[in-house]
Amino acid sequence: MKGKIEMELTEGIYTLEGNKFYVDGKKFYIRERKKDLEKKPKFYLAHISPNNFQYISSLFPAGSKGKYNFDYQQELFELELLEGEGKAVLKKIEAISEVETA
């Protein structure tokens, strides 16, 4: 089945296995772009299943090494990769509002 799969990202601490981690049984990969693109970060997040590849978001460096921000389904998340501990920490930062209010 090709196409977009609707899924929810749940905050939590997940086991990091190299460049992948699982959220509710779904496999997520931290991938490196094949080409350096001037306006795109080096890494991105993708969901990969046997019959489907879904690009999630660019991973924007957020201060310290291994910490990234990304957006998914109108929400802003922080992903921290604790490689020494083998953990991926996923936190929801905020919902992205469609309309700016003064």
Helices and strands as residue ranges (DSSP letters): E 12-17, E 20-23, E 26-32, E 43-49, E 52-61, E 67-72, E 75-82, E 87-95
